Amino acid sequence: MPLPNNGLITETNRQYYEGAQGFMADGSNYYTTSFNTDLVLVTNDPLDPDYFLNNFKVYTSATGYPGTFNEYTGTVTNTVTDVNKLFIPGLSTGTYVVIQLKTLDGGKYGNPLVPNSYAYGDTVEENYGSYSYISLNDVVNNFMVAYVGTGKLIGTVKRTDVIFHAKRSMQEFSYDTLKSVKSQELTIPPSLSVVLPQDYVNYVRMSWIDHGGVKHIIYPTNNLTISPYENPVQDNRGVPIQDNFEDNIDGTSITEERWRNNQGERLSFDYNNFVGDWYNGDMWLQSAWYGRRYGLDPQFANINGYFTMNEREGKISFSSDLVGKIIVLEYISDGLAYDLDARVPKLAEESMYAYILHAIISTRANSPEYLVQRLKQEKNAKLRNTKIRLSNIKLEEITQVLRGQSKWIKH
């Protein structure tokens, strides 16, 4: 059984910030790294397209002085028992060896005359802040050690059962407890649609970014329009037409086409009485009006545009006034897109153990009801504590907001 995660920092400052670890060749040909990140070695051939899937590069130097390192393109292999232990044959004793994880700036060991020698990637940046998290795999290992065995609440349990309940807890926590909100910066193309992220579960917020970097909230269309899931072609009697395979022929959506051609400003005022406008930066400024706007519905008083979920195509569609704009999509993931490598905030670790413990006991036959209820209460109590911890409430920030409460608000 794997040992539980002891939570100790094993990386040096150089490993954490720079993503590099140095060695001195001693003739043994073996080099064991202590990064928090496992080394990924796909191929040794720089001409192979898969070479860029490696998450590290090896550099060597005879003197160790800055600017004297060159990328090592010889044979490098992982050992069978440890992916972080490299076998690098043929290096002379006393050679300086640096294993560089890929970083956004490429690190500092590449040759300036050979741009491709730099280790470009984001492996190092993905490790930043990792101490505040624990992997789902470590949660499972820790649970097996702490809660399963002779004299413990759970005598025996299959590891697969623990993994199942751990994944379920991760999903449930991700929806309203954990910090599983992700975001993507995208540009609205002429088609007015962007593809949903791979790990998308639900959206949190949609915003477009102006020239000053300020975000403007984009609202869903709600009752304004819809993206039909099916668009069957009909004959002159209104009956759907089938193809040679007896399936309905699907056409293009007239509703979506009309929405794409609609001008966003027409939704919030009577455009028949509109005289003219002029464009300034990211904002349409009305220059003249006849009469007034009567019966304006506040939910449609929006100049930031709209979006709608296109379930048929797996995309998000936007109103035509947003074409070409930069948007930021904030969305919820269930935290399991990368299986057991998913990260759990340490502030939620104890709550997850309580969830798994209750789930296992409550689904077993002949479990005493008093024990099930006790574990349920403990699970709920620890979940409340986790939500409070992760709410990240800061007294100074609350005070800053409350300073404005003494102002008169006019309606």
Secondary structure, 3 states (H helix, E strand, C coil): CCCCCCCCCCCCHHHHHHCEEEEECCCCCEEECCCCCCCCCCCCCCCCHHHHHCCEEEEEECCCCCCCCEECCCCCEECCCCCCEEECCCCCCCCEEEEEECECCCCCCCCCCCHHHCCECCHHHHHCCHHHEEEHHHHHHHHHHHHECCCCCECCCCHHHHHHHHHHHHHHHHHHCCCCEEEEEEECCCCCEEECCCCCCEEEEEEEECCCCCEEEEEECCCCCCCCCCCECECCCCCECECCCCCECECCCHHHHHHHHCCHHHHCCCHHHEEEEEEECCEEEEEEECCCCCCCCHHHCCCCCEEEEECCCCEEEECHHHCCCEEEEEEECCCCCCHHHCEEEHHHHHHHHHHHHHHHHHCCCCCCHHHHHHHHHHHHHHHHHHHHHHCCCCHHHHHHHHHHHHCCCCC
